[in-house]
Amino acid sequence: MPPTISVIVPAFNVERYVGEAIDSLLQQTKPFFEVIVVDDGSTDGTTRILERYERDGSITMLRTPNGGPGPARNLGLSRATGEYVYLFDSDDKLAPNFVERMQGLITESPGVDTVYFSGGVFFDTARETTFKPTYTRLLAGSFGSGIEATKALIAAQSFFTQSCLYLSKRSIWTANRLSFPAIIHEDEVVAFEIACLSGASVAITDELFFRRVRDGSIMTSPKTTRHSDGYKQAFALTAQFIKHRGLLATPLRNEARCRLDTLCMAYINTCRAIATSPSTSFVLKTYRKAGTTPGLRTVVHLLLPATVVRLLKGVKRRVV
């Protein structure tokens, strides 16, 4: 019997895209065990579209007041019954052989907890955007533990935090009581936790997920304090996880420090982008709580005025 896979989809005001997204889940060469779509308090035509799929039994539809993708995913996870769970966004697309490929890999590697794969990007935006992400895994292989996989992925610059870029065993979530925080950039917290807590893991280079870059999404919208607060909280929660799991005393100590520095820099840079100052005391206190100190680059960006940082970047570019 092939392993069962549940897919969970939060949906909020995506009437233009949600039908295409769900169709890509339903038109698989091998079916998902269940398709759970959480209507996150939509106020446009999204609910009406989802109800059509619900009536013909294609999906299980859950309704909740708007709370963001994190809480919506948590609700879906709480109702999922498949052996594995996949988290998908309601404006993207999935390759038609996704389920078949995942079931084949899991059957070939019994006991695998997490599977990582590549993603592609397509643009559906009316204006020029500087947000042009790439999600190509630069390595493929099997790993005996999540620690080994995390080290390899980070070393290969292939550690992507987007929840649409990995499949995980549901028991990892339940056994460790994992959940998404109610913040922007919620993926930044959970991806590292899943990676570290997984057992056997597999990485492949297959491009199985396709992200839509569009106007009005969280990633393309102008930065606000919600974005900086999201990174700030992601930084603090990751520091808490590192301390709680004692990661600085494991082979992952360098990767744990790297993860903290990455999130701290995201917080600092987002503050600069909205012309606010990052909290130096909060940053230093958070590093202390984790049991470590910030890297030199982080300290420079934190302590120097934004104008000086930009000047130094300009000098570096001219020298190069």
Secondary structure, DSSP 4 states (H G I P E B T S, - for coil): -PPPEEEEEEESS-TTTHHHHHHHHHT-SS--SEEEEEEES--SSHHHHHHHHHHTTS-EEEEE----HHHHHHHHHHH--SSEEEE--TT-EE-TTHHHHHHHHHHHSTT--EEEEEEEEEEE-SS--S----B-----EEESSHHHHHHHHHHTT-----GGGEEEEHHHHHHHT----SSTTTHHHHHHHHHHH-SSEEEEEEEEEEEEEETTSTTTSPP-HHHHHHHHHHHHHHHHHHHHHTGGGSTTHHHHHHHHHHHHHHHHHHHHHTT----HHHHHHHHHHHT----HHHHHHHHS-HHHHHHHHHHHHHH-
